[in-house]
């Protein structure tokens, strides 16, 4: 099935359209850099479109003058021809109308093409490029591409003589785009692949990679143009494609196994269905035309499409899911490497797509990934994924095996210890499970993943309700649970400290914080009153004494007014046991260690 999906993807990318739209990987942070890059590119594009349309009237006049200078009588005769008398008459009428009133009549497409051919020649210099731009847009009322004056100033040209001009072109060209479809395609790819990459690299490294890959793409394009396509050295190069290709090069090494969802439309099945629908329509017209007249054809034609939509829609369009190395590999080879090689051997040796810029950016992205160890990080991530999948299907042996393999590479990987704990739970090995829960929490905390550490602790309590960490870690877990709006769990986590570790300095603040949570967040004034009274007994000289007394008065007022229901739990919380008191001989070990 996977092979068929990949073959379908290759066919669709060659013959019609494919659009990646989603990477199957959860994100841990908002990709601010990616969103900012998309915003900057869109803003620059819209600003360039405004400049183009402001200059459109003057360009129209100059374009007409350029056409008039180069068009010959032979061109007029050729453009007045047609495959039938009717078409020839219509073509001649269009040419004559334009000749008689060029200021108000549109130039026929044939005339525009002839004018471009005469103007372009084999080598396109800056002045020629500007003239072609004006000719091509002579009929336009609105333009959705940058003005040639902006390209002259800010796009990159391989022929630029000054170093300052080259640097300016390098920096600015990666934010310019030649048209709506150009920027749309680039921003889709940046959104899909860039966001996932920024999530693991962080904003600084990701932004640096994006800029460096953009520069590398320009340099490779410059080198290939000077060596093999010198006639195109003065053609401006624009677009974020090179930088985005670098992002994809990074992505394919970091997330080589991550599935990518791709929307596709295939041309060949679409054309075949069109032919079949037409034939069916003709048949229904012959057989049912007596009853339905001209509508009989459409009954058959539309009926075929309705049937395809219900029963065989995936033949022509749909969504496929394939590994990223296949998706990006096919994009690289079929849409860049092969056309880039063909461009080197073509007659003009020039194409509007900077294939070698894409290839250069992609290769630097891969090199960058190797230098910063992204490939190794990807391998570790997929090892963890395999371990988690094994645990999901209750395969404790393989879960432990995969997790241990990962820990050989990354000894501080908290998620691996978390898998180990769950696997040992499946094997009913409570001692090993508790050891790994503790290690998972410690490693998560050391790595700065406090929310994950708190989640592991809460998960461990489902099996071992009396499980408790050391006072400092326990206090950090309770504080994080409160930040994560898990107030009940936060309060219970905090109040374990003063009962289990009465001499620990963390008991003072944890007792006060727990009381405040019960009072203000959980609306349990009786529990809050009990904890605050204990606080006053234990810490009569505390620096937080005023806060405790104020909270105690508030709890008394709530109880007196009867605004809130009294909590059912009025007895002192049962003290949690320290990990060091676990004993293999204890018969209640399965439900957690015994109280002290």
FIDO-912957 format. One record per residue (C-alpha): residue number from 0; x, y, z. Coordinates in steps of 0.02 Angstrom, whole numbers. Layout:
% FIDO-912957
+-----+--------+--------+--------+
: num :     xx :     yy :     zz :
+-----+--------+--------+--------+
: NUM :      X :      Y :      Z :
...
+-----+--------+--------+--------+
This chain:
% FIDO-912957
+-----+--------+--------+--------+
: num :     xx :     yy :     zz :
+-----+--------+--------+--------+
:   0 :      0 :      0 :      0 :
:   1 :    143 :    118 :     41 :
:   2 :    224 :     83 :   -129 :
:   3 :     60 :    122 :   -219 :
:   4 :     43 :    284 :   -123 :
:   5 :    219 :    337 :   -171 :
:   6 :    190 :    291 :   -355 :
:   7 :     30 :    392 :   -354 :
:   8 :    124 :    538 :   -278 :
:   9 :    259 :    530 :   -413 :
:  10 :    129 :    523 :   -551 :
:  11 :     31 :    668 :   -480 :
:  12 :    184 :    778 :   -453 :
:  13 :    239 :    749 :   -633 :
:  14 :     71 :    769 :   -717 :
:  15 :    -27 :    891 :   -611 :
:  16 :    -18 :    961 :   -436 :
:  17 :     29 :    911 :   -259 :
:  18 :     18 :   1023 :   -106 :
:  19 :     91 :    973 :     63 :
:  20 :    -17 :   1043 :    201 :
:  21 :     21 :    954 :    365 :
:  22 :    165 :    871 :    457 :
:  23 :    109 :    736 :    579 :
:  24 :    207 :    795 :    729 :
:  25 :    145 :    884 :    886 :
:  26 :    216 :   1059 :    913 :
:  27 :    276 :   1119 :   1082 :
:  28 :    290 :   1305 :   1044 :
:  29 :    216 :   1439 :    933 :
:  30 :    328 :   1461 :    778 :
:  31 :    347 :   1649 :    791 :
:  32 :    494 :   1659 :    670 :
:  33 :    402 :   1561 :    536 :
:  34 :    247 :   1669 :    555 :
:  35 :    355 :   1826 :    551 :
:  36 :    444 :   1770 :    392 :
:  37 :    277 :   1734 :    309 :
:  38 :    212 :   1904 :    364 :
:  39 :    366 :   1995 :    298 :
:  40 :    359 :   1906 :    131 :
:  41 :    174 :   1944 :    109 :
:  42 :    198 :   2127 :    158 :
:  43 :    343 :   2149 :     36 :
:  44 :    244 :   2065 :   -103 :
:  45 :     91 :   2175 :    -76 :
:  46 :    200 :   2331 :    -71 :
:  47 :    284 :   2280 :   -234 :
:  48 :    114 :   2251 :   -315 :
:  49 :     60 :   2427 :   -265 :
:  50 :    217 :   2499 :   -348 :
:  51 :    181 :   2400 :   -507 :
:  52 :      3 :   2463 :   -520 :
:  53 :     49 :   2644 :   -484 :
:  54 :    172 :   2637 :   -631 :
:  55 :     55 :   2541 :   -746 :
:  56 :     -6 :   2690 :   -852 :
:  57 :    171 :   2746 :   -894 :
:  58 :    224 :   2565 :   -929 :
:  59 :     75 :   2546 :  -1046 :
:  60 :    133 :   2691 :  -1154 :
:  61 :    313 :   2631 :  -1160 :
:  62 :    256 :   2454 :  -1196 :
:  63 :    154 :   2511 :  -1346 :
:  64 :    303 :   2607 :  -1412 :
:  65 :    416 :   2455 :  -1393 :
:  66 :    291 :   2345 :  -1488 :
:  67 :    275 :   2472 :  -1629 :
:  68 :    463 :   2479 :  -1651 :
:  69 :    491 :   2291 :  -1672 :
:  70 :    334 :   2223 :  -1756 :
:  71 :    351 :   2193 :  -1943 :
:  72 :    228 :   2166 :  -2084 :
:  73 :    271 :   1981 :  -2082 :
:  74 :    223 :   1976 :  -1898 :
:  75 :     57 :   2059 :  -1937 :
:  76 :     23 :   1937 :  -2076 :
:  77 :     67 :   1788 :  -1968 :
:  78 :    -44 :   1850 :  -1827 :
:  79 :   -188 :   1877 :  -1949 :
:  80 :   -190 :   1694 :  -2002 :
:  81 :   -304 :   1560 :  -1931 :
:  82 :   -348 :   1377 :  -1949 :
:  83 :   -520 :   1422 :  -2018 :
:  84 :   -589 :   1569 :  -2114 :
:  85 :   -686 :   1627 :  -1962 :
:  86 :   -533 :   1621 :  -1850 :
:  87 :   -425 :   1707 :  -1981 :
:  88 :   -553 :   1845 :  -2000 :
:  89 :   -564 :   1869 :  -1811 :
:  90 :   -373 :   1872 :  -1795 :
:  91 :   -355 :   1999 :  -1936 :
:  92 :   -490 :   2108 :  -1860 :
:  93 :   -399 :   2107 :  -1691 :
:  94 :   -233 :   2152 :  -1773 :
:  95 :   -312 :   2292 :  -1878 :
:  96 :   -403 :   2363 :  -1728 :
:  97 :   -242 :   2370 :  -1629 :
:  98 :   -148 :   2449 :  -1776 :
:  99 :   -280 :   2583 :  -1800 :
: 100 :   -302 :   2628 :  -1615 :
: 101 :   -162 :   2551 :  -1507 :
: 102 :   -199 :   2667 :  -1360 :
: 103 :   -375 :   2598 :  -1336 :
: 104 :   -373 :   2426 :  -1417 :
: 105 :   -288 :   2276 :  -1335 :
: 106 :   -136 :   2204 :  -1419 :
: 107 :   -168 :   2026 :  -1483 :
: 108 :    -72 :   1893 :  -1389 :
: 109 :     17 :   1843 :  -1550 :
: 110 :     81 :   2021 :  -1574 :
: 111 :    144 :   2025 :  -1394 :
: 112 :    234 :   1858 :  -1416 :
: 113 :    316 :   1917 :  -1577 :
: 114 :    372 :   2079 :  -1494 :
: 115 :    447 :   1983 :  -1347 :
: 116 :    539 :   1865 :  -1466 :
: 117 :    613 :   2009 :  -1564 :
: 118 :    663 :   2101 :  -1405 :
: 119 :    737 :   1956 :  -1307 :
: 120 :    864 :   1881 :  -1424 :
: 121 :    984 :   1755 :  -1348 :
: 122 :   1054 :   1866 :  -1210 :
: 123 :    943 :   1963 :  -1091 :
: 124 :   1024 :   2116 :  -1014 :
: 125 :    947 :   2234 :   -887 :
: 126 :    875 :   2356 :  -1013 :
: 127 :    804 :   2214 :  -1118 :
: 128 :    723 :   2137 :   -965 :
: 129 :    638 :   2301 :   -922 :
: 130 :    574 :   2320 :  -1101 :
: 131 :    505 :   2143 :  -1104 :
: 132 :    414 :   2176 :   -939 :
: 133 :    326 :   2327 :  -1016 :
: 134 :    279 :   2231 :  -1173 :
: 135 :    209 :   2083 :  -1077 :
: 136 :     97 :   2194 :   -971 :
: 137 :     39 :   2313 :  -1108 :
: 138 :   -142 :   2249 :  -1095 :
: 139 :   -151 :   2229 :   -907 :
: 140 :   -268 :   2331 :   -799 :
: 141 :   -201 :   2259 :   -636 :
: 142 :    -32 :   2175 :   -603 :
: 143 :     10 :   2051 :   -467 :
: 144 :    199 :   2050 :   -478 :
: 145 :    341 :   2168 :   -429 :
: 146 :    386 :   2315 :   -539 :
: 147 :    545 :   2302 :   -641 :
: 148 :    615 :   2456 :   -553 :
: 149 :    610 :   2360 :   -388 :
: 150 :    694 :   2211 :   -470 :
: 151 :    828 :   2326 :   -541 :
: 152 :    863 :   2394 :   -369 :
: 153 :    839 :   2247 :   -250 :
: 154 :    843 :   2081 :   -346 :
: 155 :   1003 :   1982 :   -363 :
: 156 :   1093 :   1982 :   -530 :
: 157 :   1246 :   1875 :   -563 :
: 158 :   1316 :   2015 :   -671 :
: 159 :   1311 :   2145 :   -532 :
: 160 :   1488 :   2219 :   -530 :
: 161 :   1493 :   2292 :   -353 :
: 162 :   1509 :   2192 :   -192 :
: 163 :   1384 :   2307 :   -107 :
: 164 :   1257 :   2276 :   -244 :
: 165 :   1281 :   2088 :   -229 :
: 166 :   1256 :   2092 :    -40 :
: 167 :   1101 :   2201 :    -57 :
: 168 :   1030 :   2084 :   -188 :
: 169 :   1067 :   1932 :    -80 :
: 170 :    977 :   2006 :     70 :
: 171 :    826 :   2077 :    -22 :
: 172 :    793 :   1948 :   -157 :
: 173 :    739 :   1815 :    -32 :
: 174 :    589 :   1925 :     13 :
: 175 :    535 :   1968 :   -165 :
: 176 :    420 :   1857 :   -270 :
: 177 :    377 :   1863 :   -455 :
: 178 :    191 :   1831 :   -436 :
: 179 :     43 :   1772 :   -333 :
: 180 :     67 :   1586 :   -366 :
: 181 :    254 :   1602 :   -329 :
: 182 :    228 :   1675 :   -156 :
: 183 :     78 :   1562 :   -119 :
: 184 :    178 :   1403 :   -154 :
: 185 :    330 :   1465 :    -56 :
: 186 :    229 :   1517 :     96 :
: 187 :    136 :   1350 :    101 :
: 188 :    300 :   1256 :    102 :
: 189 :    373 :   1374 :    234 :
: 190 :    219 :   1355 :    344 :
: 191 :    216 :   1165 :    332 :
: 192 :    402 :   1125 :    350 :
: 193 :    468 :   1281 :    437 :
: 194 :    350 :   1276 :    586 :
: 195 :    398 :   1096 :    631 :
: 196 :    583 :   1136 :    612 :
: 197 :    575 :   1293 :    719 :
: 198 :    489 :   1191 :    855 :
: 199 :    644 :   1081 :    878 :
: 200 :    784 :   1200 :    830 :
: 201 :    723 :   1353 :    924 :
: 202 :    696 :   1525 :    846 :
: 203 :    878 :   1582 :    842 :
: 204 :    956 :   1429 :    759 :
: 205 :    808 :   1413 :    641 :
: 206 :    816 :   1595 :    586 :
: 207 :   1003 :   1581 :    558 :
: 208 :    980 :   1424 :    454 :
: 209 :    847 :   1509 :    348 :
: 210 :    956 :   1659 :    307 :
: 211 :   1114 :   1556 :    277 :
: 212 :   1022 :   1437 :    160 :
: 213 :    952 :   1586 :     65 :
: 214 :   1127 :   1655 :     41 :
: 215 :   1195 :   1484 :     -9 :
: 216 :   1057 :   1463 :   -137 :
: 217 :   1103 :   1631 :   -215 :
: 218 :   1288 :   1589 :   -219 :
: 219 :   1260 :   1420 :   -303 :
: 220 :   1145 :   1502 :   -430 :
: 221 :   1278 :   1635 :   -461 :
: 222 :   1412 :   1504 :   -489 :
: 223 :   1308 :   1397 :   -608 :
: 224 :   1251 :   1550 :   -705 :
: 225 :   1427 :   1618 :   -730 :
: 226 :   1496 :   1448 :   -779 :
: 227 :   1355 :   1375 :   -885 :
: 228 :   1223 :   1509 :   -919 :
: 229 :   1316 :   1676 :   -938 :
: 230 :   1181 :   1741 :  -1057 :
: 231 :   1062 :   1747 :   -906 :
: 232 :   1184 :   1838 :   -791 :
: 233 :   1085 :   1999 :   -799 :
: 234 :    915 :   1921 :   -765 :
: 235 :    852 :   1962 :   -588 :
: 236 :    826 :   1819 :   -468 :
: 237 :    694 :   1833 :   -332 :
: 238 :    604 :   1721 :   -209 :
: 239 :    620 :   1635 :    -42 :
: 240 :    629 :   1467 :   -131 :
: 241 :    815 :   1443 :    -99 :
: 242 :    798 :   1477 :     87 :
: 243 :    643 :   1366 :     98 :
: 244 :    736 :   1229 :      3 :
: 245 :    868 :   1241 :    140 :
: 246 :    731 :   1221 :    270 :
: 247 :    674 :   1064 :    178 :
: 248 :    853 :    998 :    174 :
: 249 :    861 :   1018 :    363 :
: 250 :    689 :    943 :    382 :
: 251 :    724 :    787 :    280 :
: 252 :    871 :    739 :    393 :
: 253 :    788 :    788 :    557 :
: 254 :    616 :    714 :    518 :
: 255 :    659 :    584 :    387 :
: 256 :    523 :    465 :    448 :
: 257 :    390 :    591 :    494 :
: 258 :    231 :    573 :    387 :
: 259 :    179 :    720 :    279 :
: 260 :      0 :    741 :    219 :
: 261 :    -13 :    795 :     38 :
: 262 :   -164 :    850 :    -63 :
: 263 :   -153 :    788 :   -242 :
: 264 :   -240 :    804 :   -409 :
: 265 :   -187 :    684 :   -547 :
: 266 :   -205 :    738 :   -729 :
: 267 :   -206 :    572 :   -823 :
: 268 :   -355 :    493 :   -730 :
: 269 :   -443 :    663 :   -740 :
: 270 :   -424 :    667 :   -929 :
: 271 :   -478 :    486 :   -949 :
: 272 :   -633 :    516 :   -845 :
: 273 :   -670 :    670 :   -948 :
: 274 :   -662 :    566 :  -1108 :
: 275 :   -772 :    429 :  -1034 :
: 276 :   -898 :    556 :   -969 :
: 277 :   -908 :    636 :  -1140 :
: 278 :   -940 :    467 :  -1225 :
: 279 :  -1071 :    420 :  -1097 :
: 280 :  -1154 :    588 :  -1127 :
: 281 :  -1158 :    556 :  -1314 :
: 282 :  -1235 :    385 :  -1285 :
: 283 :  -1371 :    453 :  -1170 :
: 284 :  -1405 :    591 :  -1296 :
: 285 :  -1436 :    459 :  -1430 :
: 286 :  -1541 :    344 :  -1322 :
: 287 :  -1635 :    467 :  -1212 :
: 288 :  -1636 :    621 :  -1321 :
: 289 :  -1815 :    583 :  -1377 :
: 290 :  -1874 :    603 :  -1198 :
: 291 :  -1757 :    735 :  -1125 :
: 292 :  -1694 :    830 :  -1276 :
: 293 :  -1526 :    918 :  -1257 :
: 294 :  -1524 :    882 :  -1070 :
: 295 :  -1496 :    696 :  -1105 :
: 296 :  -1312 :    726 :  -1142 :
: 297 :  -1286 :    811 :   -973 :
: 298 :  -1375 :    669 :   -883 :
: 299 :  -1241 :    549 :   -941 :
: 300 :  -1096 :    670 :   -927 :
: 301 :  -1138 :    729 :   -751 :
: 302 :  -1188 :    553 :   -698 :
: 303 :  -1012 :    489 :   -729 :
: 304 :   -938 :    627 :   -623 :
: 305 :  -1063 :    597 :   -484 :
: 306 :  -1018 :    412 :   -484 :
: 307 :   -832 :    453 :   -478 :
: 308 :   -861 :    575 :   -335 :
: 309 :   -948 :    441 :   -232 :
: 310 :   -850 :    285 :   -276 :
: 311 :   -682 :    329 :   -354 :
: 312 :   -641 :    506 :   -300 :
: 313 :   -464 :    458 :   -249 :
: 314 :   -424 :    419 :   -430 :
: 315 :   -415 :    605 :   -467 :
: 316 :   -395 :    695 :   -301 :
: 317 :   -374 :    663 :   -117 :
: 318 :   -251 :    663 :     26 :
: 319 :   -104 :    545 :     42 :
: 320 :     15 :    518 :    186 :
: 321 :    196 :    471 :    148 :
: 322 :    363 :    484 :    240 :
: 323 :    448 :    652 :    222 :
: 324 :    602 :    580 :    138 :
: 325 :    493 :    520 :     -6 :
: 326 :    393 :    681 :    -20 :
: 327 :    546 :    794 :    -16 :
: 328 :    654 :    674 :   -118 :
: 329 :    530 :    670 :   -262 :
: 330 :    513 :    859 :   -255 :
: 331 :    702 :    879 :   -262 :
: 332 :    737 :    756 :   -403 :
: 333 :    586 :    782 :   -518 :
: 334 :    557 :    967 :   -494 :
: 335 :    736 :   1030 :   -472 :
: 336 :    881 :    913 :   -514 :
: 337 :    813 :    848 :   -680 :
: 338 :    751 :   1018 :   -744 :
: 339 :    913 :   1098 :   -682 :
: 340 :   1018 :    975 :   -783 :
: 341 :    908 :    998 :   -936 :
: 342 :    925 :   1187 :   -921 :
: 343 :   1114 :   1169 :   -937 :
: 344 :   1096 :   1082 :  -1105 :
: 345 :    951 :   1182 :  -1177 :
: 346 :    973 :   1303 :  -1322 :
: 347 :    945 :   1457 :  -1216 :
: 348 :   1018 :   1382 :  -1056 :
: 349 :    897 :   1491 :   -960 :
: 350 :    738 :   1457 :   -864 :
: 351 :    637 :   1573 :   -755 :
: 352 :    653 :   1449 :   -611 :
: 353 :    820 :   1453 :   -521 :
: 354 :    835 :   1264 :   -503 :
: 355 :   1016 :   1270 :   -452 :
: 356 :    976 :   1396 :   -318 :
: 357 :    850 :   1273 :   -245 :
: 358 :    978 :   1133 :   -253 :
: 359 :   1112 :   1240 :   -170 :
: 360 :    997 :   1292 :    -29 :
: 361 :    940 :   1112 :     -3 :
: 362 :   1118 :   1046 :      7 :
: 363 :   1172 :   1180 :    131 :
: 364 :   1018 :   1140 :    236 :
: 365 :   1072 :    958 :    244 :
: 366 :   1251 :   1008 :    286 :
: 367 :   1187 :   1125 :    422 :
: 368 :   1083 :    982 :    494 :
: 369 :   1236 :    870 :    503 :
: 370 :   1343 :   1005 :    584 :
: 371 :   1219 :   1040 :    724 :
: 372 :   1175 :    856 :    751 :
: 373 :    995 :    865 :    692 :
: 374 :   1005 :    694 :    611 :
: 375 :   1057 :    614 :    775 :
: 376 :    916 :    705 :    864 :
: 377 :    796 :    637 :    735 :
: 378 :    858 :    459 :    763 :
: 379 :    834 :    481 :    950 :
: 380 :    658 :    547 :    925 :
: 381 :    609 :    399 :    819 :
: 382 :    686 :    279 :    947 :
: 383 :    573 :    358 :   1077 :
: 384 :    426 :    344 :    959 :
: 385 :    459 :    158 :    936 :
: 386 :    469 :    134 :   1124 :
: 387 :    306 :    228 :   1153 :
: 388 :    218 :    127 :   1018 :
: 389 :    277 :    -35 :   1098 :
: 390 :    211 :     25 :   1266 :
: 391 :     44 :     72 :   1188 :
: 392 :     17 :   -107 :   1130 :
: 393 :     74 :   -175 :   1301 :
: 394 :    237 :   -243 :   1232 :
: 395 :    339 :   -208 :   1388 :
: 396 :    493 :   -304 :   1330 :
: 397 :    517 :   -206 :   1169 :
: 398 :    471 :    -43 :   1256 :
: 399 :    613 :    -70 :   1380 :
: 400 :    731 :   -125 :   1242 :
: 401 :    699 :     29 :   1134 :
: 402 :    707 :    146 :   1285 :
: 403 :    874 :     73 :   1340 :
: 404 :    943 :     95 :   1164 :
: 405 :    890 :    276 :   1171 :
: 406 :    967 :    302 :   1343 :
: 407 :   1133 :    240 :   1277 :
: 408 :   1130 :    389 :   1159 :
: 409 :   1044 :    513 :   1274 :
: 410 :   1066 :    469 :   1459 :
: 411 :    964 :    621 :   1513 :
: 412 :    810 :    585 :   1409 :
: 413 :    666 :    598 :   1532 :
: 414 :    537 :    528 :   1410 :
: 415 :    638 :    367 :   1394 :
: 416 :    634 :    342 :   1582 :
: 417 :    448 :    377 :   1577 :
: 418 :    425 :    235 :   1452 :
: 419 :    532 :    122 :   1561 :
: 420 :    422 :    160 :   1711 :
: 421 :    264 :    118 :   1615 :
: 422 :    342 :    -43 :   1549 :
: 423 :    394 :   -100 :   1722 :
: 424 :    217 :    -62 :   1782 :
: 425 :    155 :   -185 :   1650 :
: 426 :    276 :   -313 :   1717 :
: 427 :    217 :   -282 :   1897 :
: 428 :    393 :   -230 :   1947 :
: 429 :    348 :    -88 :   2067 :
: 430 :    524 :    -53 :   2129 :
: 431 :    593 :    -30 :   1954 :
: 432 :    440 :     70 :   1902 :
: 433 :    458 :    192 :   2048 :
: 434 :    644 :    211 :   2016 :
: 435 :    610 :    258 :   1835 :
: 436 :    467 :    375 :   1879 :
: 437 :    586 :    466 :   1993 :
: 438 :    722 :    473 :   1860 :
: 439 :    598 :    531 :   1728 :
: 440 :    543 :    676 :   1840 :
: 441 :    722 :    724 :   1881 :
: 442 :    779 :    720 :   1700 :
: 443 :    629 :    820 :   1641 :
: 444 :    661 :    950 :   1776 :
: 445 :    846 :    961 :   1732 :
: 446 :    801 :    987 :   1548 :
: 447 :    679 :   1126 :   1591 :
: 448 :    524 :   1025 :   1544 :
: 449 :    430 :   1060 :   1705 :
: 450 :    256 :   1029 :   1634 :
: 451 :    312 :    858 :   1573 :
: 452 :    388 :    821 :   1744 :
: 453 :    226 :    867 :   1831 :
: 454 :    130 :    757 :   1710 :
: 455 :    241 :    608 :   1749 :
: 456 :    216 :    635 :   1935 :
: 457 :     27 :    639 :   1919 :
: 458 :     32 :    483 :   1811 :
: 459 :    137 :    393 :   1942 :
: 460 :      8 :    434 :   2076 :
: 461 :   -123 :    331 :   1983 :
: 462 :    -22 :    176 :   2027 :
: 463 :     67 :    236 :   2184 :
: 464 :    -41 :    365 :   2276 :
: 465 :     87 :    391 :   2415 :
: 466 :    235 :    420 :   2299 :
: 467 :    331 :    578 :   2340 :
: 468 :    490 :    660 :   2279 :
: 469 :    619 :    753 :   2384 :
: 470 :    552 :    916 :   2461 :
: 471 :    632 :   1036 :   2334 :
: 472 :    570 :    936 :   2184 :
: 473 :    400 :    910 :   2262 :
: 474 :    383 :   1098 :   2289 :
: 475 :    433 :   1132 :   2107 :
: 476 :    306 :   1003 :   2047 :
: 477 :    166 :   1080 :   2149 :
: 478 :    210 :   1254 :   2087 :
: 479 :    210 :   1195 :   1906 :
: 480 :     43 :   1108 :   1925 :
: 481 :    -30 :   1272 :   1987 :
: 482 :     43 :   1363 :   1836 :
: 483 :    -37 :   1232 :   1726 :
: 484 :   -206 :   1267 :   1811 :
: 485 :   -214 :   1094 :   1890 :
: 486 :   -261 :   1169 :   2059 :
: 487 :   -325 :   1016 :   2152 :
: 488 :   -173 :    914 :   2105 :
: 489 :    -58 :   1061 :   2145 :
: 490 :   -132 :   1083 :   2319 :
: 491 :   -121 :    898 :   2360 :
: 492 :     58 :    890 :   2297 :
: 493 :    111 :   1039 :   2403 :
: 494 :     32 :    986 :   2568 :
: 495 :    119 :    818 :   2562 :
: 496 :    284 :    905 :   2601 :
: 497 :    251 :    970 :   2779 :
: 498 :    173 :    806 :   2834 :
: 499 :    307 :    694 :   2759 :
: 500 :    457 :    807 :   2789 :
: 501 :    411 :    909 :   2944 :
: 502 :    589 :    974 :   2964 :
: 503 :    616 :   1022 :   2782 :
: 504 :    629 :   1210 :   2750 :
: 505 :    516 :   1190 :   2597 :
: 506 :    374 :   1140 :   2713 :
: 507 :    343 :   1320 :   2764 :
: 508 :    307 :   1393 :   2592 :
: 509 :    221 :   1235 :   2529 :
: 510 :    100 :   1237 :   2676 :
: 511 :     55 :   1419 :   2645 :
: 512 :     37 :   1397 :   2456 :
: 513 :    -69 :   1242 :   2479 :
: 514 :   -184 :   1334 :   2600 :
: 515 :   -202 :   1480 :   2480 :
: 516 :   -248 :   1362 :   2338 :
: 517 :   -382 :   1277 :   2445 :
: 518 :   -449 :   1447 :   2496 :
: 519 :   -447 :   1551 :   2337 :
: 520 :   -448 :   1424 :   2195 :
: 521 :   -535 :   1269 :   2262 :
: 522 :   -656 :   1358 :   2380 :
: 523 :   -624 :   1238 :   2523 :
: 524 :   -607 :   1356 :   2673 :
: 525 :   -612 :   1217 :   2803 :
: 526 :   -459 :   1131 :   2730 :
: 527 :   -374 :   1299 :   2709 :
: 528 :   -412 :   1343 :   2893 :
: 529 :   -338 :   1178 :   2953 :
: 530 :   -178 :   1204 :   2853 :
: 531 :   -160 :   1386 :   2907 :
: 532 :   -179 :   1340 :   3090 :
: 533 :    -42 :   1211 :   3068 :
: 534 :     64 :   1345 :   2985 :
: 535 :     43 :   1462 :   3135 :
: 536 :     87 :   1323 :   3256 :
: 537 :    244 :   1270 :   3164 :
: 538 :    307 :   1437 :   3103 :
: 539 :    256 :   1572 :   3230 :
: 540 :    401 :   1684 :   3176 :
: 541 :    383 :   1661 :   2988 :
: 542 :    408 :   1811 :   2873 :
: 543 :    244 :   1760 :   2791 :
: 544 :    147 :   1768 :   2954 :
: 545 :     41 :   1919 :   2901 :
: 546 :    -13 :   1830 :   2742 :
: 547 :    -58 :   1673 :   2840 :
: 548 :   -160 :   1773 :   2968 :
: 549 :   -251 :   1867 :   2830 :
: 550 :   -292 :   1705 :   2741 :
: 551 :   -352 :   1628 :   2904 :
: 552 :   -473 :   1772 :   2931 :
: 553 :   -538 :   1753 :   2754 :
: 554 :   -565 :   1567 :   2782 :
: 555 :   -660 :   1603 :   2943 :
: 556 :   -771 :   1729 :   2854 :
: 557 :   -811 :   1605 :   2716 :
: 558 :   -856 :   1471 :   2843 :
: 559 :   -962 :   1590 :   2946 :
: 560 :  -1056 :   1659 :   2798 :
: 561 :  -1089 :   1486 :   2729 :
: 562 :  -1060 :   1547 :   2552 :
: 563 :   -962 :   1392 :   2507 :
: 564 :   -992 :   1209 :   2549 :
: 565 :   -876 :   1136 :   2678 :
: 566 :   -758 :   1007 :   2609 :
: 567 :   -787 :    827 :   2657 :
: 568 :   -606 :    797 :   2701 :
: 569 :   -578 :    875 :   2874 :
: 570 :   -449 :    761 :   2945 :
: 571 :   -264 :    789 :   2931 :
: 572 :   -196 :    724 :   2764 :
: 573 :   -116 :    555 :   2780 :
: 574 :     72 :    577 :   2775 :
: 575 :    156 :    519 :   2616 :
: 576 :    301 :    399 :   2631 :
: 577 :    478 :    435 :   2581 :
: 578 :    548 :    334 :   2438 :
: 579 :    690 :    271 :   2548 :
: 580 :    568 :    170 :   2657 :
: 581 :    511 :     52 :   2519 :
: 582 :    538 :   -129 :   2561 :
: 583 :    526 :   -278 :   2443 :
: 584 :    451 :   -377 :   2584 :
: 585 :    305 :   -258 :   2606 :
: 586 :    145 :   -342 :   2544 :
: 587 :     63 :   -175 :   2500 :
: 588 :    202 :   -119 :   2385 :
: 589 :     90 :   -134 :   2233 :
: 590 :    -13 :     15 :   2292 :
: 591 :    135 :    119 :   2347 :
: 592 :    253 :    120 :   2495 :
: 593 :    183 :    119 :   2672 :
: 594 :    166 :    277 :   2779 :
: 595 :    304 :    319 :   2898 :
+-----+--------+--------+--------+
